[in-house]
Amino acid sequence: MANHKQAEKRNRQRIKRRSRNLLHLSTMRTYMKRVRKALDSKDLEAAQAALPLALKAIGKANSKGVIHSKTASRYTSRIQLAVNRATAEA
């Protein structure tokens, strides 16, 4: 438990930042799951429609500092590659 004013303020800031970071992280994961789910069910149109939203969410999480830039690049690359492979097979 915080005993000083500054420690109490830092705790409030930590709570705000954590909730904001979790919002971006959760949104990103949701959009990525939608793309993967569409690919699993062989629904290429839904996957291609969900892909830009997923890429935007990944980019936003990266720009906010929620995820590392190389993590964002890896997620972007893998999800794009999966959609491209599925499109090529069809």
Secondary structure, 3 states (H helix, E strand, C coil): CCCCHHHHHHHHHHHHHHHHHHHHHHHHHHHHHHHHHHHHCCCHHHHHHHHHHHHHHHHHHHHCCCCCHHHHHHHHHHHHHHHHHHHHHC
